Amino acid sequence: MAPNTYTWISAWFLLTAPVIIWDAFYCLMRPRSMVGGDLHWIWEPYGIYQEVDYIYGVKALQEHSGFPNAQSILNLIETALNVFYVYLAHVVKYPAASVVGFASVAMTLSKTSLYWLQEYYCNLCDIGHNDLKTLVIYWIIPNGLWLVIPGLIMFRLGKDIASSIDVAARESKKKASGKSQ
């Protein structure tokens, strides 16, 4: 049985892959990727973002914060799983492809929630210096997308997985009742 496929889910996974890879390598290449670094030209927009979110900036680098690089490694794993899901769902048509997609977005949702909760519990230590407009435009909206869309994907794929389990359970009962007669 081929998996259900959804254009919007596959599009999200494929369109976000280069963005995630670009972001991850910004963090992994710091300080060379930062303003003043020889590779900053590749990550020019981060000149703004490193001032909006200090976890991407000089402060985190000087404090030897491991969070940006740890998050980046997880981002690369998630992206690999996202692309693997698209391959399994659309090329191989593997029935359990939804499990891979679900695992991937569960990672994304969990990690992004951790990112937001960290800010809440440290009293906005890395973003609290911004005015409301800057915070909304550069932090809340872009980071909010990584909660909302993966949450919707998780819900959709979760329903598909639950439905498949239900069908399998009914088939198993049919076979079991047929053997007992």
C-alpha beads as a LAMMPS data file, in Angstrom:
LAMMPS data file: protein, C-alpha beads

181 atoms
180 bonds

1 atom types
1 bond types

-500.0 500.0 xlo xhi
-500.0 500.0 ylo yhi
-500.0 500.0 zlo zhi

Masses

1 110.0

Atoms # bond

1 1 1 0.000 0.000 0.000
2 1 1 1.521 3.337 -1.068
3 1 1 1.693 6.109 1.510
4 1 1 -0.520 9.162 1.370
5 1 1 1.478 12.039 -0.032
6 1 1 0.840 15.737 0.386
7 1 1 2.315 18.327 -1.933
8 1 1 2.429 20.967 0.815
9 1 1 4.414 18.694 3.154
10 1 1 6.904 17.660 0.483
11 1 1 7.207 21.286 -0.669
12 1 1 7.943 22.433 2.895
13 1 1 10.578 19.726 3.341
14 1 1 12.287 20.482 0.023
15 1 1 12.044 24.288 0.140
16 1 1 13.344 24.515 3.697
17 1 1 16.299 22.169 3.126
18 1 1 18.614 24.792 1.571
19 1 1 17.567 27.375 4.177
20 1 1 18.323 24.976 7.025
21 1 1 21.661 23.940 5.533
22 1 1 22.619 27.601 5.001
23 1 1 21.650 28.425 8.605
24 1 1 23.481 25.423 10.049
25 1 1 26.699 26.254 8.246
26 1 1 26.484 29.875 9.383
27 1 1 26.659 28.605 12.971
28 1 1 29.226 25.902 12.306
29 1 1 31.523 28.309 10.432
30 1 1 31.505 31.078 13.083
31 1 1 33.470 33.373 13.431
32 1 1 34.363 33.204 9.722
33 1 1 30.662 33.521 8.764
34 1 1 30.060 36.526 11.008
35 1 1 30.433 40.232 10.247
36 1 1 34.156 40.804 9.689
37 1 1 34.799 37.170 8.781
38 1 1 36.238 36.222 5.408
39 1 1 33.148 34.140 4.555
40 1 1 30.531 36.608 5.770
41 1 1 29.570 37.464 2.176
42 1 1 27.829 34.063 1.985
43 1 1 25.715 34.907 5.037
44 1 1 25.266 38.662 4.543
45 1 1 21.704 38.784 6.044
46 1 1 23.069 37.312 9.258
47 1 1 24.784 40.640 9.832
48 1 1 21.346 41.816 10.955
49 1 1 20.264 38.591 12.621
50 1 1 23.367 38.239 14.777
51 1 1 22.369 41.573 16.359
52 1 1 18.709 40.532 16.783
53 1 1 19.396 37.104 18.329
54 1 1 22.585 36.997 20.361
55 1 1 22.672 33.192 20.210
56 1 1 23.778 33.747 16.591
57 1 1 26.111 36.570 17.499
58 1 1 29.356 37.473 19.169
59 1 1 27.982 37.040 22.701
60 1 1 27.286 33.315 22.280
61 1 1 30.587 32.798 20.491
62 1 1 32.570 34.534 23.254
63 1 1 30.673 32.612 25.947
64 1 1 31.399 29.339 24.134
65 1 1 27.692 28.529 24.005
66 1 1 27.276 25.078 22.536
67 1 1 23.613 25.571 21.720
68 1 1 23.965 27.087 18.225
69 1 1 26.227 24.330 16.938
70 1 1 24.312 21.552 18.704
71 1 1 21.085 22.893 17.216
72 1 1 22.771 23.098 13.799
73 1 1 23.799 19.436 13.889
74 1 1 20.214 18.471 14.772
75 1 1 18.977 20.722 11.956
76 1 1 21.154 18.805 9.489
77 1 1 19.809 15.469 10.778
78 1 1 16.222 16.750 10.480
79 1 1 16.894 17.952 6.941
80 1 1 18.326 14.584 5.949
81 1 1 15.204 12.917 7.369
82 1 1 12.971 15.409 5.528
83 1 1 14.607 14.633 2.198
84 1 1 14.563 10.908 3.008
85 1 1 10.809 11.159 3.673
86 1 1 10.245 12.790 0.262
87 1 1 12.315 10.051 -1.388
88 1 1 10.469 7.261 0.451
89 1 1 7.021 8.765 -0.132
90 1 1 7.360 9.843 -3.761
91 1 1 10.057 7.637 -5.303
92 1 1 10.001 4.355 -3.371
93 1 1 6.366 4.745 -2.276
94 1 1 7.280 3.044 0.992
95 1 1 4.173 2.564 3.156
96 1 1 5.915 3.662 6.368
97 1 1 7.323 6.908 4.895
98 1 1 4.976 8.872 7.160
99 1 1 6.833 7.541 10.196
100 1 1 10.069 9.107 8.939
101 1 1 8.320 12.429 8.226
102 1 1 6.609 12.341 11.623
103 1 1 9.902 11.663 13.437
104 1 1 11.545 14.510 11.560
105 1 1 8.903 17.113 12.368
106 1 1 8.709 15.891 15.961
107 1 1 12.421 16.750 16.184
108 1 1 11.821 20.146 14.580
109 1 1 8.893 20.973 16.832
110 1 1 10.707 19.823 19.979
111 1 1 13.895 21.696 19.182
112 1 1 12.086 24.871 18.203
113 1 1 9.997 24.692 21.376
114 1 1 13.210 24.334 23.362
115 1 1 14.609 27.407 21.574
116 1 1 11.530 29.461 22.541
117 1 1 11.370 28.089 26.090
118 1 1 15.053 28.873 26.619
119 1 1 14.292 32.510 25.825
120 1 1 11.303 32.516 28.149
121 1 1 13.171 30.971 31.084
122 1 1 16.270 33.145 30.717
123 1 1 14.076 36.263 30.673
124 1 1 14.669 36.905 26.947
125 1 1 18.430 36.918 27.515
126 1 1 19.318 36.721 23.804
127 1 1 16.440 38.668 22.224
128 1 1 15.117 40.983 24.951
129 1 1 17.217 43.943 23.807
130 1 1 15.078 44.361 20.647
131 1 1 12.117 46.706 20.235
132 1 1 8.772 44.988 19.593
133 1 1 8.741 45.636 15.835
134 1 1 12.220 44.158 15.355
135 1 1 11.343 41.203 17.553
136 1 1 8.143 40.454 15.623
137 1 1 9.679 40.846 12.148
138 1 1 13.030 39.154 12.704
139 1 1 12.375 36.628 15.474
140 1 1 8.730 35.826 16.268
141 1 1 7.392 35.434 12.724
142 1 1 10.335 33.506 11.226
143 1 1 10.781 31.282 14.270
144 1 1 7.025 30.899 14.689
145 1 1 6.811 29.291 11.253
146 1 1 9.020 26.487 12.599
147 1 1 6.380 25.791 15.248
148 1 1 3.200 26.181 13.193
149 1 1 4.047 24.356 9.966
150 1 1 5.843 21.377 11.557
151 1 1 2.928 21.183 14.035
152 1 1 0.467 20.940 11.133
153 1 1 2.653 18.357 9.383
154 1 1 2.917 16.349 12.589
155 1 1 -0.867 16.403 12.972
156 1 1 -1.465 15.298 9.345
157 1 1 1.136 12.525 9.340
158 1 1 0.060 11.429 12.826
159 1 1 -3.490 10.961 11.560
160 1 1 -2.184 8.873 8.667
161 1 1 -0.085 6.714 10.977
162 1 1 -3.001 6.210 13.378
163 1 1 -5.265 5.294 10.466
164 1 1 -2.739 2.737 9.188
165 1 1 -2.447 1.193 12.639
166 1 1 -6.233 0.996 12.866
167 1 1 -6.511 -0.734 9.471
168 1 1 -3.745 -3.179 10.419
169 1 1 -5.462 -3.967 13.738
170 1 1 -8.793 -4.684 11.993
171 1 1 -7.075 -6.932 9.431
172 1 1 -5.291 -8.770 12.226
173 1 1 -8.617 -9.350 14.031
174 1 1 -10.194 -10.629 10.801
175 1 1 -7.359 -13.102 10.275
176 1 1 -7.440 -14.196 13.917
177 1 1 -11.207 -14.765 13.885
178 1 1 -10.938 -16.634 10.571
179 1 1 -8.335 -19.032 11.956
180 1 1 -10.356 -19.794 15.090
181 1 1 -13.371 -21.073 13.110

Bonds

1 1 1 2
2 1 2 3
3 1 3 4
4 1 4 5
5 1 5 6
6 1 6 7
7 1 7 8
8 1 8 9
9 1 9 10
10 1 10 11
11 1 11 12
12 1 12 13
13 1 13 14
14 1 14 15
15 1 15 16
16 1 16 17
17 1 17 18
18 1 18 19
19 1 19 20
20 1 20 21
21 1 21 22
22 1 22 23
23 1 23 24
24 1 24 25
25 1 25 26
26 1 26 27
27 1 27 28
28 1 28 29
29 1 29 30
30 1 30 31
31 1 31 32
32 1 32 33
33 1 33 34
34 1 34 35
35 1 35 36
36 1 36 37
37 1 37 38
38 1 38 39
39 1 39 40
40 1 40 41
41 1 41 42
42 1 42 43
43 1 43 44
44 1 44 45
45 1 45 46
46 1 46 47
47 1 47 48
48 1 48 49
49 1 49 50
50 1 50 51
51 1 51 52
52 1 52 53
53 1 53 54
54 1 54 55
55 1 55 56
56 1 56 57
57 1 57 58
58 1 58 59
59 1 59 60
60 1 60 61
61 1 61 62
62 1 62 63
63 1 63 64
64 1 64 65
65 1 65 66
66 1 66 67
67 1 67 68
68 1 68 69
69 1 69 70
70 1 70 71
71 1 71 72
72 1 72 73
73 1 73 74
74 1 74 75
75 1 75 76
76 1 76 77
77 1 77 78
78 1 78 79
79 1 79 80
80 1 80 81
81 1 81 82
82 1 82 83
83 1 83 84
84 1 84 85
85 1 85 86
86 1 86 87
87 1 87 88
88 1 88 89
89 1 89 90
90 1 90 91
91 1 91 92
92 1 92 93
93 1 93 94
94 1 94 95
95 1 95 96
96 1 96 97
97 1 97 98
98 1 98 99
99 1 99 100
100 1 100 101
101 1 101 102
102 1 102 103
103 1 103 104
104 1 104 105
105 1 105 106
106 1 106 107
107 1 107 108
108 1 108 109
109 1 109 110
110 1 110 111
111 1 111 112
112 1 112 113
113 1 113 114
114 1 114 115
115 1 115 116
116 1 116 117
117 1 117 118
118 1 118 119
119 1 119 120
120 1 120 121
121 1 121 122
122 1 122 123
123 1 123 124
124 1 124 125
125 1 125 126
126 1 126 127
127 1 127 128
128 1 128 129
129 1 129 130
130 1 130 131
131 1 131 132
132 1 132 133
133 1 133 134
134 1 134 135
135 1 135 136
136 1 136 137
137 1 137 138
138 1 138 139
139 1 139 140
140 1 140 141
141 1 141 142
142 1 142 143
143 1 143 144
144 1 144 145
145 1 145 146
146 1 146 147
147 1 147 148
148 1 148 149
149 1 149 150
150 1 150 151
151 1 151 152
152 1 152 153
153 1 153 154
154 1 154 155
155 1 155 156
156 1 156 157
157 1 157 158
158 1 158 159
159 1 159 160
160 1 160 161
161 1 161 162
162 1 162 163
163 1 163 164
164 1 164 165
165 1 165 166
166 1 166 167
167 1 167 168
168 1 168 169
169 1 169 170
170 1 170 171
171 1 171 172
172 1 172 173
173 1 173 174
174 1 174 175
175 1 175 176
176 1 176 177
177 1 177 178
178 1 178 179
179 1 179 180
180 1 180 181
